[in-house]
Amino acid sequence: MSKKTRAARLFTAAVMRSALRDSILKLDPRVQAQNPVMFIVFFGALLTTGVAAASLIGISSEPAGFAAATAISLWATVLFSNFAEALAEGRAKAQAAALKGLRRSTPAQRLLTKRADAYGPDAETETVDSTELHKGDVVLVRAGETIPCDGEVLLGMASVDESAVTGESAPVIRESGGDFSSVTGGTTVISDWLVVRAESNPGESFIERMIGMVEGAERRRTPNESALSILLTALTVIFLLVTATLLPFSAHAVDSNDSGSVVGVTVLTGLLVCLIPTTIAGLLSAIGVAGMGRLLAANVVARSGRAVETAGDIDVLMLDKTGTITFGNRRASAVHAAAGVGRRELLEACLYSSIADDTPEGKSIVTLAARELHLNPEALRMPEGAAFVPFTAQTKMSGVNLSEGIEIRKGSPDAIRRWVESCGCRMPVELSRQIDAAASRGSTPLAVARDGRSLGVIELKDVVKPGIAERFKELRRLGIKTVMITGDNRLTAAAIASEAGVDDFFAEATPESKLETIRRFQAEGHLVAMTGDGTNDAPALAQADVAVAMNSGTNAAKEAANMVDLDSSPTKLIEVVRIGKQMLMTRGSLTTFSIANDLAKYFAIIPAAFSGVYPGLEVLNVMSLATPQTALLSAVIFNALVIAALIPLALRGVACRAANAKELLRRNLLIYGLGGIAVPFACIKLIDGALAATGWFV
């Protein structure tokens, strides 16, 4: 399923119908009690409904039509709040339903032998159901078969279709060893075969955990959301006490003046609902769930809403150089001959030593040398009798031995220097300077030698991704420090860091140094985010405040992280931070609008609502609202409609702009603060005029 298809499913008719049904089911008092502010509205709706019923049968003296209209408006307020939350949860349920489609029983070929040296495509197997596989079982998966469990590749290399999980149609390579040995149950082997060791028991697969993460997003509150809920509850209690005292005060005023009428239960209930912060309280849960929904739409699964919220607060972003800041596949960009060596001699040595080199770097060297020598790289073949010397971690060089006894080597400068010295020669000082110069330009230098004689340097360029510097600039405006981590030497790291525009870098990084760096930033009071995919990244991922693991990475990395990127895109961490910022900005913007909204309603309705008890308040009725009944009813109706109007913004989120906190606060106050004051005045006046025109409450 593509990501566009998934996004389209979020607001289908089925999702809308489900949200409407759930908004009714959420009228359960036990559910409403989880949101104290909306529980007050819920109780007020019940109370005014009772008053309206009592008025119709003659028990209450309050106007039945006014009480009924107020009750309907309050029920609408509760239902709109429920609908916002149910719609946000419906998006998560749609994603969970799509994931459940991947959870199916498949036949598995479990190996009977326990000897690792006997593993292979011809090993003896037994057919079992995938639900019978336990951690440690070893299975054989051939081309066209579905991988039955999450696991690690022990043997083989194959192309795997992971579109069912990631939404991407391009297959990926999975092989034993390294950071691309992890496979996910439910994906399909396209070519060749794999021997896989199960890393989970039945019901504990990655798909199962993802479904649990998604479904668990329903009602979990983040610390920030909980703190705001406590504040809203405190304001509600204060206004509840204030409103409760108005009844005896109005009765005393009527007795003292022998005129006017006591404020009724309907008026007090409507007034209380307008005073308490219902707008943000009604949308608060929807904002949090929608934030996780946007993360899911980006193909990132978070273990909790806390991780999403923390992403919005991080101020240090640690990124790997390879694959994140640069493309990762280095290409030969230039060759530099040593003193006394002809350029053609160097190019031919580069060509011969790389013809059989299947790595991207080796192929780029052949392309560069063939172009300068005016040869067709596709037609080049190893000379007869030549023997290719492959690269090893021990020698750190590769090359070729020609039939004439000629030995050509290329590799790291230190390795070539040792090889040259073992042949009784020395590397020229001028060549060492060329090596340092290449490193200072951000390139990776490879030295080339023939029969112990240094010939020159190949310069491999790791290309910085287009637009990455602009993205880092945006993060800087948001107050986020970017830190590049690389295993390269300091000269190369400094050059790449300068070109990419990061704020700081750490060269020659090891798993221990990554962990120590994160701890140091955290000790200074920073919140740190990082991404990784290898087992050696697991300690740092576990330590980071926000850790995004690649789905293509090892199980150890995915277990240590609090988010998993299904697309395995190293740059996704930047998108995660943006979504976290957007969620916090949305909550802040709507909180500002809600508070400003309430302030406007105070000035709009209190003078009109109490002018019958305190005639002197009539001079404060600057909006010239028709009657106390139309004033209060207009405010209650507006209170319900504004929640419905803000549902799309709560689910979509406000635009995440690259600006510092001061600029964002000023913009927030200008748009949502002034807007929150102006909109109620205009809308309440229009609703009041419409009610007055009907003549029902005048």
C-alpha positions in Angstrom: 0.0 0.0 0.0 1.5 3.4 -1.0 1.7 6.3 1.4 -0.7 8.3 -0.7 -3.3 5.5 -0.4 -2.8 5.4 3.3 -3.3 9.1 3.6 -6.4 8.9 1.5 -7.9 6.4 3.9 -7.7 8.7 6.8 -10.9 10.7 5.9 -13.0 8.2 4.1 -16.7 7.9 4.6 -16.1 4.9 6.8 -13.8 6.8 9.1 -16.3 9.7 9.3 -19.2 7.2 10.1 -17.0 5.6 12.7 -16.2 8.9 14.3 -19.8 9.9 14.4 -20.7 6.6 16.1 -17.8 7.0 18.6 -18.8 10.5 19.4 -22.1 9.2 20.6 -20.5 6.3 22.5 -18.2 8.8 24.3 -21.2 10.3 26.0 -20.7 7.6 28.6 -20.1 9.6 31.9 -17.1 7.4 32.6 -15.5 8.6 29.4 -16.5 12.2 29.9 -15.1 12.2 33.4 -11.6 11.8 31.9 -11.8 15.4 30.7 -13.0 17.5 33.8 -13.8 20.6 31.7 -16.0 18.8 29.2 -17.5 16.8 32.0 -18.9 20.1 33.4 -20.4 20.9 29.9 -21.8 17.3 29.9 -23.4 17.8 33.3 -24.7 21.2 32.3 -26.3 19.7 29.2 -28.0 17.1 31.4 -29.1 19.8 33.8 -30.6 22.2 31.3 -32.3 19.3 29.5 -34.0 18.5 32.9 -34.9 22.2 33.3 -36.5 22.3 29.8 -38.4 19.1 30.6 -39.6 20.5 33.9 -40.7 23.7 32.3 -42.7 21.9 29.7 -44.7 20.0 32.4 -45.1 23.2 34.5 -42.7 22.3 37.4 -40.2 25.0 36.5 -40.9 28.7 35.9 -37.9 29.1 33.5 -38.8 29.6 29.8 -39.0 26.1 28.2 -37.8 27.3 24.8 -34.7 29.1 26.2 -33.8 26.1 28.4 -34.3 23.7 25.4 -32.2 25.8 23.1 -29.4 26.1 25.7 -29.5 22.3 26.3 -29.2 21.6 22.5 -26.2 24.0 22.2 -24.5 22.3 25.2 -25.1 18.8 23.8 -23.6 20.1 20.5 -20.6 21.4 22.3 -20.0 17.9 23.9 -20.6 16.1 20.7 -18.3 18.3 18.6 -15.5 17.7 21.2 -16.1 14.0 21.1 -16.2 14.1 17.3 -12.8 15.8 17.1 -11.2 13.2 19.4 -12.9 10.3 17.6 -11.9 11.6 14.2 -8.2 11.8 15.3 -8.4 8.3 16.8 -10.1 7.1 13.6 -6.9 8.0 11.7 -4.9 5.8 14.0 -7.4 3.0 13.8 -7.3 3.2 10.0 -3.5 2.8 10.1 -3.8 -0.1 12.6 -6.4 -1.8 10.3 -3.9 -1.5 7.5 -1.2 -3.0 9.6 -3.5 -5.8 10.8 -3.8 -6.8 7.1 -0.1 -7.7 7.2 -0.6 -10.0 10.2 -1.4 -13.3 8.6 -0.4 -16.9 9.1 2.1 -18.2 6.5 3.9 -21.5 6.0 7.5 -21.6 7.2 10.3 -23.9 6.2 12.0 -24.6 9.6 15.5 -26.1 9.4 15.9 -29.4 11.1 19.6 -29.2 11.5 21.2 -27.2 14.4 24.6 -27.1 12.8 25.4 -23.6 11.4 27.8 -25.1 8.8 24.9 -27.1 7.3 22.7 -24.1 6.7 21.9 -23.4 3.1 19.3 -23.7 0.3 19.6 -27.5 0.3 19.3 -28.0 4.0 16.5 -30.4 5.3 13.4 -28.5 6.4 9.9 -29.2 7.8 6.8 -27.1 7.0 5.2 -25.5 10.0 2.8 -22.6 10.5 4.4 -19.2 11.2 2.5 -19.0 14.5 4.5 -22.0 15.7 7.9 -20.3 15.3 9.6 -19.3 18.5 12.7 -17.1 19.1 15.8 -19.0 18.0 14.1 -21.1 15.4 15.9 -21.0 12.0 13.9 -20.9 8.7 14.8 -21.0 5.0 13.0 -18.5 2.8 13.3 -18.9 -1.0 12.4 -16.6 -3.9 8.6 -15.9 -4.0 8.1 -16.9 -0.3 6.9 -14.6 2.5 9.3 -14.2 5.4 7.3 -15.8 8.3 8.9 -13.9 11.2 11.0 -11.0 12.3 14.6 -12.1 12.4 18.3 -11.8 11.5 19.8 -13.1 8.3 22.3 -15.8 9.2 23.2 -16.8 5.6 22.6 -15.7 2.1 21.7 -12.4 0.3 18.4 -11.6 -1.4 16.3 -8.9 -2.8 13.2 -8.3 -0.5 10.0 -6.5 -1.2 9.1 -4.5 1.9 6.3 -2.5 0.3 3.7 -4.1 2.6 5.4 -2.4 5.6 7.0 0.7 4.2 4.7 1.6 1.3 7.8 1.9 -1.0 7.8 -0.3 -4.2 11.6 -0.5 -4.6 13.0 -3.7 -3.2 15.9 -3.7 -0.8 18.9 -6.0 -0.3 19.1 -8.0 2.9 22.2 -10.0 3.7 24.0 -11.7 6.6 26.3 -9.5 8.7 26.4 -5.7 8.9 23.5 -3.4 9.5 21.2 -4.7 6.8 20.7 -8.2 8.2 17.3 -7.5 9.9 14.1 -8.7 8.1 10.4 -8.1 9.0 7.7 -10.8 9.0 5.2 -10.3 6.2 7.7 -9.1 3.6 8.5 -11.1 0.5 11.8 -12.5 -0.9 12.0 -11.7 -4.6 15.2 -13.3 -5.6 17.7 -15.8 -4.2 17.3 -17.2 -0.7 17.9 -16.4 3.0 18.4 -18.4 6.1 16.7 -16.4 8.9 16.8 -16.9 12.7 13.6 -15.9 14.4 14.0 -13.0 16.9 10.5 -12.9 18.3 7.9 -15.3 19.8 4.3 -15.6 18.5 2.4 -12.3 19.1 5.7 -10.3 19.6 6.5 -9.5 16.0 7.3 -6.0 14.8 3.9 -5.8 13.1 2.2 -6.8 16.4 4.2 -4.1 18.3 3.4 -1.5 15.7 -0.3 -2.3 16.0 0.0 -2.0 19.7 1.8 1.4 19.4 -0.9 2.8 17.1 -3.9 1.5 19.0 -2.3 2.7 22.3 -2.2 6.2 21.0 -5.9 6.5 21.7 -6.0 8.1 25.2 -2.4 8.4 26.4 -1.6 11.9 27.5 1.9 13.4 27.3 3.4 15.3 30.3 2.8 18.7 28.6 -0.8 17.8 27.8 -1.4 16.6 31.4 0.1 19.8 32.8 -2.2 21.9 30.6 -5.2 19.7 31.6 -4.4 20.4 35.3 -4.4 24.2 34.5 -7.7 24.0 32.7 -9.2 22.0 35.5 -8.0 24.6 38.1 -9.6 27.4 36.0 -12.8 25.4 35.8 -13.0 25.0 39.6 -12.4 28.7 40.1 -15.2 29.7 37.7 -17.5 27.0 39.1 -17.2 28.6 42.5 -17.7 32.1 41.1 -20.8 31.0 39.2 -22.2 29.2 42.3 -22.0 32.4 44.3 -24.0 34.4 41.7 -27.3 32.7 42.5 -27.4 33.9 46.2 -26.0 37.3 45.2 -28.8 37.8 42.5 -31.5 36.7 45.0 -30.2 39.2 47.6 -30.1 42.0 45.0 -33.7 41.3 43.9 -34.9 41.2 47.6 -33.0 44.5 48.3 -34.3 46.4 45.3 -37.8 44.8 45.2 -37.3 44.6 41.4 -35.8 42.4 38.7 -35.7 38.6 38.7 -33.3 36.0 40.2 -30.8 34.5 37.7 -32.1 31.1 36.7 -30.3 27.8 36.6 -30.2 27.8 32.8 -28.5 31.2 32.7 -26.0 30.2 35.3 -25.2 26.9 33.5 -24.7 28.6 30.2 -22.6 31.3 31.8 -20.4 28.8 33.4 -19.8 26.9 30.1 -18.9 30.2 28.5 -16.5 31.1 31.3 -14.5 27.9 31.4 -11.9 27.1 28.7 -14.1 24.7 26.7 -12.5 25.4 23.3 -9.0 24.1 24.1 -10.3 21.5 26.5 -12.5 20.1 23.7 -9.7 19.9 21.2 -6.7 19.1 23.5 -6.8 15.3 23.1 -7.5 15.5 19.4 -4.4 17.7 18.9 -2.2 15.0 20.6 -3.6 12.1 18.8 -3.5 14.0 15.4 0.2 14.7 16.0 0.9 11.0 16.2 -1.3 10.5 13.2 0.8 12.9 11.1 3.9 11.0 12.2 2.2 7.8 11.0 1.4 9.4 7.7 5.2 10.1 7.4 5.7 6.3 8.0 7.2 6.7 11.4 5.8 4.7 14.3 6.2 6.2 17.8 6.0 4.1 20.9 4.2 6.9 22.8 2.9 10.5 22.4 5.7 11.5 24.9 8.3 10.8 22.1 6.4 13.0 19.6 6.1 15.8 22.1 9.7 15.6 23.1 10.7 15.8 19.5 9.1 19.3 19.5 11.3 20.3 22.4 14.7 19.0 21.3 17.5 21.5 20.9 20.3 19.3 19.8 20.1 17.1 16.6 22.8 14.5 16.1 23.1 13.2 12.5 25.3 10.7 10.8 27.3 12.1 7.9 26.9 9.1 5.6 23.5 8.7 4.1 22.0 11.7 6.0 24.1 14.7 5.2 25.9 13.1 2.2 24.7 10.6 -0.3 27.1 8.0 1.2 28.4 6.5 -2.1 31.7 8.3 -2.6 32.8 8.9 -6.2 36.2 9.5 -7.7 36.4 13.2 -8.6 40.1 13.7 -9.4 43.6 12.1 -9.4 46.8 13.8 -8.4 50.1 12.4 -9.6 53.2 12.4 -7.4 56.3 14.3 -8.5 58.0 12.5 -11.4 55.0 10.4 -12.3 53.2 10.8 -15.5 49.4 11.3 -15.4 48.8 8.5 -17.8 50.9 6.1 -15.7 48.8 7.0 -12.7 45.5 6.6 -14.6 46.5 3.2 -15.9 47.4 2.0 -12.4 44.1 3.3 -11.1 42.3 1.5 -13.9 44.0 -1.9 -13.5 43.6 -1.9 -9.7 39.8 -1.2 -10.0 38.5 -3.1 -13.0 37.5 -6.1 -10.8 36.4 -3.8 -7.9 32.6 -4.0 -7.7 32.2 -1.4 -5.0 30.7 2.0 -6.0 34.0 3.7 -5.3 35.9 1.2 -7.5 33.4 1.6 -10.4 33.7 5.4 -10.1 37.5 5.1 -10.4 37.2 3.0 -13.5 34.8 5.6 -15.0 37.0 8.5 -14.2 40.2 6.8 -15.6 38.5 5.5 -18.7 37.1 8.9 -19.5 40.5 10.6 -19.3 42.1 7.7 -21.3 39.3 7.8 -23.9 38.3 4.2 -23.3 34.9 2.6 -23.0 34.5 1.5 -19.4 31.9 -1.2 -20.4 34.4 -2.9 -22.6 37.3 -3.1 -20.1 38.3 -6.5 -18.9 41.0 -7.8 -16.5 44.3 -8.5 -18.3 45.0 -12.2 -19.0 46.8 -13.8 -16.1 46.0 -11.0 -13.7 44.9 -11.7 -10.1 42.6 -9.3 -8.3 43.6 -8.6 -4.6 40.3 -7.8 -2.7 40.0 -5.3 0.0 40.1 -6.6 3.6 39.6 -4.9 6.9 43.0 -5.9 7.9 45.0 -4.7 4.9 42.7 -1.7 4.1 43.8 -1.8 0.5 43.0 -3.7 -2.7 44.8 -4.0 -6.1 46.0 -6.4 -8.8 48.9 -8.6 -9.5 49.7 -8.6 -13.2 51.3 -11.6 -15.0 54.5 -9.7 -15.5 55.0 -9.7 -11.7 53.8 -6.2 -11.4 51.9 -5.4 -8.2 49.6 -2.4 -8.0 47.8 -1.3 -4.8 45.3 1.4 -3.8 44.0 2.0 -0.3 44.1 4.2 2.7 47.3 6.4 2.9 48.5 4.7 6.0 48.1 1.2 4.6 49.8 2.2 1.3 52.6 3.9 3.3 53.2 0.7 5.2 53.2 -1.4 2.0 55.6 1.0 0.3 57.9 0.8 3.3 57.7 -3.0 3.4 59.1 -2.9 -0.2 62.1 -0.8 1.0 60.8 2.6 -0.3 59.4 5.7 1.3 56.3 7.8 0.5 57.3 11.3 -0.8 56.6 14.2 1.5 54.9 16.1 -1.4 52.4 13.2 -1.7 51.6 13.4 2.0 50.8 17.0 1.5 48.5 16.2 -1.4 46.8 13.6 0.8 46.2 16.2 3.6 45.0 18.7 1.0 42.4 16.3 -0.3 41.2 15.5 3.2 40.9 19.2 4.0 38.6 19.6 1.0 36.2 17.1 2.5 37.3 14.3 0.2 38.6 10.8 1.1 42.1 10.3 -0.3 43.2 6.9 -1.6 46.9 6.4 -2.2 48.1 4.4 -5.3 51.5 2.6 -5.6 53.2 0.2 -8.0 55.9 -2.2 -6.9 56.6 -0.1 -3.8 56.7 3.2 -5.7 54.1 5.8 -4.8 52.3 7.1 -7.9 49.7 9.5 -6.6 46.3 10.1 -4.9 42.7 9.4 -5.9 40.3 11.9 -4.5 36.9 10.4 -3.5 34.2 13.0 -3.0 31.3 12.4 -0.6 28.7 14.7 -2.1 26.6 16.7 0.3 22.8 16.4 -0.4 21.3 19.4 -2.2 19.2 21.7 0.0 20.6 20.1 3.3 22.3 23.4 4.3 19.0 25.3 3.9 17.2 22.7 6.1 19.9 23.2 8.8 19.5 26.9 8.6 15.7 26.5 9.3 16.5 24.3 12.3 18.9 26.9 13.5 16.2 29.5 13.3 14.1 27.2 15.5 16.8 27.1 18.1 18.1 23.6 17.2 21.8 22.9 17.2 22.9 20.4 14.5 25.8 18.1 15.2 27.4 15.8 12.5 28.8 12.5 13.6 31.3 10.6 11.4 34.1 8.1 11.5 36.1 10.2 9.1 39.3 12.0 10.2 39.0 15.6 11.4 40.1 17.3 8.2 37.5 15.5 6.1 34.8 16.0 8.8 35.6 19.7 9.1 35.3 20.2 5.3 31.9 18.4 5.1 30.6 20.2 8.1 31.5 23.5 6.6 29.8 22.7 3.3 26.7 21.3 4.9 26.4 24.2 7.4 26.1 22.1 10.6 26.9 23.9 13.9 29.4 21.3 15.2 30.9 17.9 14.3 32.5 14.9 15.9 35.1 13.0 13.9 36.5 9.5 14.3 33.3 8.6 16.3 32.9 5.3 18.0 29.9 3.8 19.8 31.4 4.8 23.1 32.1 8.4 22.0 28.5 8.8 20.6 27.1 7.7 24.0 29.4 10.0 25.9 28.6 13.0 23.6 24.8 12.5 24.2 25.3 12.3 27.9 27.4 15.4 27.9 24.8 17.4 26.0 22.1 16.1 28.4 24.2 17.0 31.4 24.2 20.6 30.1 20.4 20.6 30.0 19.8 19.8 26.4 17.3 17.5 24.8 19.0 15.3 22.2 17.7 13.5 19.2 19.6 11.1 17.0 19.0 8.4 14.4 20.7 5.0 13.8 20.4 1.6 12.3 23.2 -0.6 13.6 23.7 -2.7 16.7 26.6 -0.3 17.6 24.1 2.6 17.6 21.8 0.9 20.2 23.5 2.4 23.4 23.3 5.9 22.0 19.7 5.4 20.8 18.7 4.2 24.2 20.3 7.3 25.8 18.9 9.9 23.4 15.7 11.7 24.3 14.3 11.1 20.8 15.7 8.1 19.0 14.6 7.1 15.5 15.7 3.6 14.3 15.7 2.6 10.7 13.3 -0.3 9.9 16.2 -1.7 7.7 18.5 -1.7 10.8 19.1 -4.4 13.4 16.6 -5.5 16.0 18.8 -4.1 18.7 18.6 -0.6 17.2 14.8 -0.9 16.9 14.4 -2.1 20.4 16.5 0.7 21.8 14.7 3.5 19.9 11.4 5.1 20.8 10.5 5.6 17.1 10.9 3.4 14.0 11.1 4.8 10.5 9.5 2.4 8.2 11.1 4.1 5.1 14.6 3.8 6.6 15.4 7.3 5.6 18.2 8.8 7.7 16.9 12.4 7.0 13.5 11.5 8.5 14.7 12.7 11.9 14.4 16.3 10.6 10.7 15.6 9.6 10.1 14.1 13.1 11.3 17.2 14.7 9.1 19.3 12.4 6.0 17.3 13.3 6.8 17.5 17.0 7.3 21.3 16.8 4.0 21.5 14.8 2.1 19.7 17.5 3.4 22.0 20.2 2.7 25.1 18.1 -0.8 23.9 17.4 -1.5 23.3 21.1 0.0 26.7 21.9 -1.9 28.5 19.2 -5.3 27.0 20.1 -4.7 27.6 23.8 -4.0 31.3 23.0 -7.2 31.5 20.9 -9.2 29.8 23.6 -8.1 32.2 26.4 -8.6 35.2 24.2 -12.0 33.8 23.2 -13.1 33.5 26.8 -12.0 37.0 27.6 -14.1 38.3 24.7 -17.1 36.3 25.8 -16.8 37.8 29.4 -17.2 41.3 28.1 -19.8 40.4 25.6 -22.3 38.5 27.7 -21.9 39.3 31.4 -23.3 42.9 31.1 -26.3 41.8 29.1 -26.9 38.6 31.1 -27.0 40.5 34.5 -28.6 43.8 33.4 -32.0 42.4 34.7 -30.5 42.0 38.2 -28.1 45.0 38.1 -29.6 47.6 35.8 -26.4 49.7 36.0 -24.6 47.0 34.0 -26.6 48.0 30.9 -24.1 50.8 30.2 -21.4 48.1 29.6 -23.5 46.4 27.0 -21.3 47.9 24.3 -22.5 45.3 21.7 -26.1 46.2 22.2 -27.2 42.6 22.5 -31.0 42.3 22.4 -31.9 40.6 25.7 -30.1 38.6 28.5 -31.5 35.4 26.9 -30.3 36.1 23.4 -26.9 37.3 24.7 -26.3 34.1 26.7 -27.7 31.8 24.0 -25.6 33.5 21.3 -22.5 32.9 23.4 -23.4 29.2 24.1 -24.1 28.6 20.4 -20.9 30.3 19.4 -19.1 28.2 22.0 -20.2 25.0 20.2 -19.6 26.2 16.7 -16.1 27.4 17.3 -15.0 23.9 18.4 -16.5 22.5 15.2 -14.8 25.2 13.1 -11.4 24.5 14.7 -11.4 20.7 14.2 -9.7 20.8 10.8 -6.9 23.0 12.2 -6.5 20.8 15.3 -6.1 17.7 13.0 -4.0 19.3 10.3 -1.9 21.4 12.7 -0.7 25.0 12.3 2.1 25.7 9.8 5.5 25.0 11.3 7.6 28.1 10.7 11.3 28.5 11.1 11.5 31.3 13.6 12.8 31.9 17.1 10.6 31.7 20.2 10.2 35.5 20.4 9.0 35.8 16.8 6.7 32.8 17.2 5.1 34.3 20.4 4.6 37.6 18.7 2.9 36.0 15.7 0.9 33.7 18.0 -0.5 36.7 19.9 -1.1 38.7 16.8 -3.1 36.0 14.9 -4.6 33.8 17.5 -4.7 36.3 20.4 -6.3 39.2 18.5 -8.3 36.8 16.4 -9.6 35.1 19.5 -10.9 38.4 20.7 -12.3 39.7 17.5 -14.1 36.6 16.3 -16.4 36.1 19.3 -17.5 39.8 19.2 -18.5 39.6 15.6 -20.1 36.1 15.7 -22.0 36.6 18.9 -23.4 39.9 17.5 -24.5 38.1 14.3 -26.1 35.2 16.2 -27.8 37.6 18.6 -29.3 39.5 15.7 -30.6 36.3 14.1 -32.2 35.2 17.4 -33.7 38.6 18.0 -35.1 38.6 14.4 -37.0 35.4 15.2 -38.7 37.0 18.2 -38.5 33.8 20.3 -36.3 35.2 23.1 -37.0 38.9 23.0 
